Amino acid sequence: MLKRQLTIPALDGHLLAATLFLPTGKERKVVVQINSAIGIRRKFYECYARFLASCGFYVVTYDYRGIGDSTDAGWEGAAPCMQDWGEQDLAGVIEWINSQYPRHRLVCVSHSSGGALLGLAHNNWRVWAQLAIASHSGYWRHFRLRDWPRLLLRWYIQIPVFARLMGRYPRYQTDYSEDLPPRVALNWARWCRSPTFASDDSDPSGRNYFRSYRGRMRFYAFEDDAYYAPIEAVRALATDFENADVQIMRIAPEHLGVSQLGHFGFFSPDMTQQAWQATVDWLLATVHANVRQSID
């Protein structure tokens, strides 16, 4: 497996650590950009990226500013916020891929909040399709009623207090989690207090890029992921991409031949290759087909 460690500039010049996985076997004229979940380092997605490369794709993984290897102590601009991850970082990777592979089609595989960040990139029209894994709106009313006290405590008290007093917000979801920079955490909490989430009504211009995206989208909603991404939260985010060709798939662990999926299990090295192959088949189909899809 061939891979290269890269530095990709965000639109505002912030340097992002990235990895390019080169295709083996039959080369496809397709580049896959993997957009991480909040606070998750790119290394978490390496097994899946290697699988995609073995199927002939070019694959780019990267760390958002303030996360993993993209923590640049010498950066003189404003401290990172989550808005930057979509508007500057994700968009910058799109531009880099387009410049390096202008004859290839670009598709995104996005995990959790990474699926929402595509709606903040002004150049998301370059993305032919997005496969959104457990991507959802974080607005608290989209979650189970019994979770409301936990979420209200987090978004209104825990994150604002920890971020301001400790200068970070601790994350312990996986071995690849990073503490969140304070402005990222505060930005995230503000979104999750708003019915419009990433297309927050305090910044109406952001919603324009959700509406303007007209590519194909498939959302995976896992039935055992109610704690992080219940089906109503997935539907809410899908609805924000109102002009895209959208499909939502509700998936139980047994459908993929595993005992559990949760929010992070799909990218586990133990995931069945049949499950990953299904994503390959869909990505290839989307870059060649002209079939209108609809929300289920």
N, C-alpha and C positions, 0 to 999 in steps of 0.2 A: 504494500500500500504506500503510495507516494503522497506526502503532505508537505506543505511549506508554511512556515511561520511568517506572518506578514504584519505590517503596520498600515492601516487604512485611515486616511483622514476623514473626519466628520466634516460636514459642510462648513463649520466655523473654524476648522483647522485643528481641533482636538484630535490627538492621535489615538487610534483604537487598535488594541491587540487583536489579531485575527489569525485563523488557520484556513488554508486552502487545501482541500482534499482533491486530488487529481483522479480522473476516472480510470478504471481498469476494464478490460474486456471491451465490449462494443461501446464506443463513445457516443453519447447523446449530445445534441446541440442544445443542452439545457443546463442552466446553473441554478442550484438550490441555495437560497439564503436562509439560514436558520436564525430566527429571532428568539432570544432566550426569554424565559420567565423572569420576573422581578428578582434581582439579587442572586441569580444563578449563573455561575461561570460557564464559559463555553465548553469546558472539558466534559461537562455532564452529558453533552450531546454527541460525544465522539464516536461511540459505538454505532449509533444510528447514522451519523455522517459517513462512517466507513462503509456501512451497508449500502447507502445511496451511491457512493463512489464505485463500489463493486458492481453496481447496476449501470454504470456508464455516465453518471452525472458528475459535473463539477460541483463541489459543495464548499460554501463559505460559512464558518462560524466566527463569532466575534464577541468580545466583552464590551458592554456599554461603559461609558465613562464613569469612573468612580467604583467600578467593579473589577475584580480579578486583576489581570495584567494591564488593564486600561486605567489604573489608578496613577495618574501623572501628577506628582507633587510639584512639578515645575510649571504646570499650567497656570497662566496669569488671568484667565477669564473668570467669569462667575462660577461659583461652586455648582456642581451638577444638580439638575433637577430632572424629574421623570419626563417632563415635556421635551427636554433636550434629547432624551433617548429616541423619541420618534422623529422630531423635527430635524435634528442634526445628525445623530448617529445612524439610525436605521436608514435615513435618506442618504447619508454619505456613503454607506455601503452599497446602496442601489446605484449611485453614480459611479462608484469605483468598478463595480461589476459591469455596468454598461460600457465603460471606457475600455475595459480589458477584454470583454467578450461581446462586442457590438452585434455579432451575427447570431448570438445565442438567445434563447428565450429564458427569461428570469421568472422563477417561481419562489414562493416563500413557504417554509414550514415554520410556523410560529407556535410557541408554547405559552399558555396562560396569558399574561398581560402583553406578551409580544404580539399577539393577534390584534389587540387594540391599537398598539403603537403604529401599525401600518396606516391607520386612519389619520395620523398626524404628519405623514410624509407628503410633501407637496408633489413629489415625483412618483407617487405610488402607481400612477398610470403605466409606468414601465413594467410593473409586476403582472405577469400574465395570469397567475392564480395564487391563491393562498390556501394552504391546508392548516387549519387552526386547531391545535390539540389542547383541549380543556381551556380554551380562551373564553372569557366571560366579562361581563360588567361587574365591577366590585360594589355597586350600590347596594347598601345593606338591605333594602326592602325586597330585593330579588332572592333573598336567602330564606331558609326555613324560619318560621316564627320563633322557634325555640333558640335559634342562633342570634336573634336580634340583640339581646343584652350583651353577649360577647362582642359582637361587632360594634355596637355603639360605644362600648368601653374602649375598644381598640382605636376607632377612628376619631373619637372626640377627646380622649384622655390619654391613653397609653402612648400612642405615637407622638402627639405633640409634646408630652412631658419628656419622654425618653430622648427624642430627637434634639430638644433644646438643652436639656441638662447634661446628657452624655455625649452630645455631638454625633450621634449615630443611632440607628435602630437595629437591635440584634435580631438576626434571622437564624432559625435552626431547623429548616424544613428538610434539608438533605445534607450530605457530606460536601456538596458543592455550593452551599449557600454562603452568601457574604452579608455582613452587616451593611445596612443601607446608609448612604450619606444623608445628612439631616434634611437637605432640601428635597431629595428624592422621597424620603419618608413623608415629609409634610405635604408634598405634591400628591402623593399616592392617597394619603388620608383625605385630602380635600376632594379628590375625584370620588372616593368611596362614600362621601357624604352627599354627593350630588346625583340626582336622577339621571343626568346626562353623562356621568362618569368621565371618560377621556375627552369626550366632546363637551366639556364643561360649559354651561351657559354663561359663566363669567368671562369666557373667551370664545365668543361665537365664531370667530374665524376658523377655529380648529375643525369645526364640524364640516366645513366646506370640503375637506379632503376625504372625509368619510363618504359624503354624498357623491363626490366626483369619481370614486373608485368604481369601475365597471367590469372588473375582471371576475373570474370564477372563484368561488370560496366554498370550502367544505369544512364544517365544524364537527369535531368529535366531542360528544358529551357523554362522559362515563357515568354509569348509573351508581357506582360506588364512590363518587366524588362530590357528594352533597355538601361536604364541609367547606370545600374551596370553590367549586364550580357547579352548582346545581343547574338543572336544565333551564329554569327560568332566567338565570343570569346569563347563560349561553345564548338563549334566544334574544335577550335584550341587546347584547353586543351585536349579534347578527343583524338585528333590525337597524342598527345605526348605519350599516353599509347598505343603504336602502336601494341603491341602483346597481348593486352587484348581482351576479348570478349565484345564489346562495342555496346551500343544502345543509341541513343539520342531521347528523346521524347519532342516534342514541345507542350506546354500546355497553353491554354487560360484559364483565370479565370472561364469562364462559364462552361468549361469542368469539373471543380471541384465544381461547384455550389456556387461560390462566386463572388463578384463584382470586387475584385482586389486581386492580389497576390504580385506583385512587388518582391523585393529581400528578404524580411523578412516574408511575409505573410504566407508561408506554415507552419511555426512552431507556428503560433498564436493559442491561445486557442480556437478561433472562427473557425478554419479550420474544414471542415466537416470530420466526422469519416470515410466516404466512401473513401476520399482521403488518409487518413492515413492507412486505411485497405488495400488499393491497394499496399502500400509499404510493408506491412506485407506479403501479398501474394507473391510479387516478391522475397523478401528476403528468404522466405521458399522455393520457387521454385528453387532459385539459388543454395541452399545448397544440393539439391537433383537431379537436372536435369543436363544433359550433352549436352545442346543445344548450338550450336555456334550462336552468335548474331553478327550483323554487324552495322556499322554506317549508318544511314539513308541518 
